[in-house]
Amino acid sequence: MKVKTQKVNLFLILTCLVCGILIFSCSKKEVNNTSKAKVQIRLTDSPDPDVSEVWIDVKDVLINMGDTGWTSVADAHTGKYNLLDLSDGKDTLLADAEIPAGKISQIRLLLGDDNYIITNSGEKIDLTTPSAQESGLKIKVDEDVTGGQLYRLILDFDAAKSIVKAGSSGNYILKPVIRIISFVPSGGNIKGVVLPDSVRTAIYAINGMDTVASTYTDTLNGNFYFKDIPAATYSLSYLPQDSSFKSAQQNVTVTLGQTAVADTLTLEK
C-alpha cells in the first residue's frame, strides 16, 4: 500500500502543522467571568485519498501559559477520532474551557497507543507514535488572550503529510504535521465543485510561488472547501487522480471574512 506523504511545497506547510498562518483571534462573544478568557480548541483535517480511515487516540489536551507551565484543559473531549471524518470544512470540538488571561505559549495533544489507519483495501495498520505518547504533539501559538473574550482555535491535522512509511519494514509512523487556523477573521474561505464528481481531484491554492493550502474533492458530489486562508487572489490548480482527465487552473479572489465561490469546473478528457 502506498500512503501519500506529500501534498505540495508549503503544506507541506499542516502544516499547515506548523507553517502557514499562525493566527489566533477572538469573537465578540463575552464570557461571564471577565478575569478569564474562554478558549475553544477544534480539530480538522486535510484528507488523504490513499487511505479510508486515520484514527488517533487523544488522551489529553494541555495548554502552556508561559510562567504557569503545562496544564490540562478542563473537560477536554478525549477519545478516538477518525481524521478523515473531519474534512471539507468539518471539525470537532476538543476543548471548551476558561483559562487565565495572558499569553498562550503552546498547545499540546497527548496521544494513547491506539492509533492506526485503514487502507482502501480494508487492511488495518498500526501507527507508532513515540514522541506523541511521551512529550505530546506540541503546537506553537504565542498569542495573548484577554479576559472576557472567547477565542476559537482550529488545529488542522494534515493526515497525508503526517503518515510516514518506516523504510522497508512495512511499519508506519505518525509524525504529525499541524497548522493553526483561526475560526474568524484572519482570512476568508473558498468553496467549489469539480465534475464529474466520480473523479477524486486534488486542489492547490497557490499565491505567487507559494502553495498556501491544499485539499481534495469529496467522494459524494465533488465539493471542496478551503477554510480561513489569507485574503488574496489565488490560482487554483486542479490535478485529477484519473490520468485520463486533464489538469486545470482558475483564479479566485478571497476577501476577509467572506466565502468565495469558485466557478464549477468540469474536467476535460
N, C-alpha and C positions, 0 to 999 in steps of 0.2 A: 504493500500500500504506500502510496506517495502522499505525504501530508504537505500541503502548501505552507511554506515558511516565509514567503516574502510577498509583498504586495507591490510596492514601488518604492523608490527612494526614501522619502521622508518618513513614511509610516513605519521601520519602516522609516515611523515617526516616529503607535499605541503608543511608537507611541508617537502614536498617538501618543506610550506609555511609555521615557516620558519626554515628549519632544514637541509637539506642535505648539499649541497655545495654552498657557497656564493662567487661566483667569478664574477668579472666584468671586462672584458678585452676589448682591443681596436684593431681595424684593422689598416692597413697601409694607409687607405684612408685619404687624407688630407682634411681639411676644409678651406675655403677661408680666414676666419678671424683667424689668428694664436694665437690671445689672448683669444680665446674662444674654448671650446670643443663642439662637437656635440653629442647628445645622441638620440638614437632610443630606445623607450620602446615598447616592444611587449608582447602580451598576448597569452598564450596557455593553454591547459587543459589536466588533466589526467581523462579519461572518467569514467562515472558511468553507468553500464549496466541496472540499475533498473529504470532509467527514460529516456525519449526520448529527452527532451529539458531542459536546465537550462539557464534561461535568467537573466542577470544582467544589471542594468541601470547605466552606468558610466556617472557621471555629471562633473567630473573634475579630472585632473591628476596634482599632485603637487610634488615639489621636495624641499628638505631641504639641503642647503649647509652649515649648521652649523651657522655661525655668521649672515647670511642673513635671516634666518628663512624660513618659508614656502612660496613658490612662485608657482603660476600656470604655467604650461608648455605652452608656446605659441602654438596656433593652434593644441591643443590636439584633437584627434578624439573621441569625446564623443558620446554617443549613447547607444543603447541596443545591447548586444552581447549574442548569444547562445553559451555557453561554449562547448557544445558537437559538435559544428562545428569545434572546434579548438583542434583536437586530431590527432594521427597518423602523427606527425611531422608538422602539420599545425599550423600557428599562425596568428595574426592580429596586425597591427600597431596602437598603442595607441598614440604615440607622436614621433615627429621628429623635434628637436629644438636645437638651440645653447644655451649653458649655460656657466656661468663663469668657468674658470679653478679653481680647488680647490678640495675639498672633498665633495662627495655626502654622506650625513648622512643617509637620508631616502627617500623613495618614498611613496606617499600616493594617494590612489584612493578614491574619494568621490562618493558614490552611491546615486541614487534617490530612489523613493519608488515603482518603477515598476519592482520588482524582483520576479520571480516565476519559478516553474517547471511545466513541462507537463509529466504526468506519461505515462507508456506504454499503459495504457487503455484510454488515451486521456484526463484525468482529469487535470484541471489547479489548482495548489495550490500556493497561495501567500507565499513568503518568507519574514519574518520580519528581518530587519537588523538595530537594534537600534544603534550600535556603528558606522556602516559604514556611516550612514547619519549625525551623529553628529561630530565625530572626524576623520572619514575616515579609510580605511584599510591601516595600516602602515607597510611598509616592510623595514627592516634594511638593509643598503647597506655598509656604512663606507668604501668607496673606493675613491682614488684620481683619478682625471681626469685632463689631460694635454691639454693645448691649441693646436689647430691644429690637433687634433685626433678625430676619430669617434668611439664612444662607442655603442655597441649594447647590450641591456639588455632584457632578456625574463623573464616575470613573469609567472610561472607555477601555475595555479589556480586549486587545487585539488577538483573538484566538489563532488566526492564521500565522501571525508572526511569533506567537508565544510557544508553539509546539515544535520542538526540535528533535530530529532523529539522532540518536546517540551512535554515530558511526555505523558499523555493520552488525551491531549487537541485536538489532531488532527492537530495542527499547526506545521509548520516547521520553523526553524531559520537558517539564513545564518551566519555561523561562519567561515569566510574564512581561509583556510589553503593554504599558498602560499610559494613557494620557488623561489629562483632566480637561473636561469641557464644562463651561458654566451653563446653567439652565436658561438664563436670560442675560443681559443684553450684550454679550461680548461680540455677537455677530448675528447672522441670520441663518436660514435653513434653505435647502434645495430639495425639491421632490420632483419625480418624473416617472415615466413609464417607457419601457422598451418592449417592442413587439418584433417577432412573435414571443409571447410570454413563456413558451416552452424552452427557449434558449437562455440558459444562465449566462449573464453578462457582467463583467467587471466594469465599474465606472470609476475613473480617477478625476478628482477636481484639481486642476493644475492652474497655478498663478505664476506666470513668468516661467522660471526654471524649476519651481518647487511643486511637488505633489503634496498638497495640503491635507487631503483626505481621500479615502477610497472606500468602496463598498461594492455589494453585488445586488443584482435584482433578486426579488423573492421568487419562489417557485410556484406561486399561485396565479399572479396576474402581471408579473413583470415590473412591479413597483420598485423604486429605490428612494432612499431618503438620506440626506446629509443633515446632521443636526449641529447647529451652532458653530459655523465656521466664519472666519473674519469677513467683514464686508469688503467686496472686491468683485472684479469681473473675472470669471473662471472659464477656462477651456475644459469642457467635459469630454474625456476620452473614453470611448466605449470599445471594449475588447470582448467579443463573444467567445464562449468556450467552444462552441461548434465552429471549427475552422472553415466550414463551407460558407459561413457568413463573413462579410467584410467588417473591418473595424470602422468606426465613425467618430466624428467630433462635432460639438456645437458649443456656442458660448452662452453663458448665463450670468446675470449680474445679481449679486447678493447685497441686500440693503439691511442695515442694522435693525434687528427686531422683527424682520418680516420673512415670509417664506416665498422664495422664488420658485415658480413652476416652469420647469424646462419643457420645451415642446416635445410631444410624444415622438419617440424615434422608432422608425420601422427599419430593421436591419435588412440589408440587401445581400443577395447571394453573390 
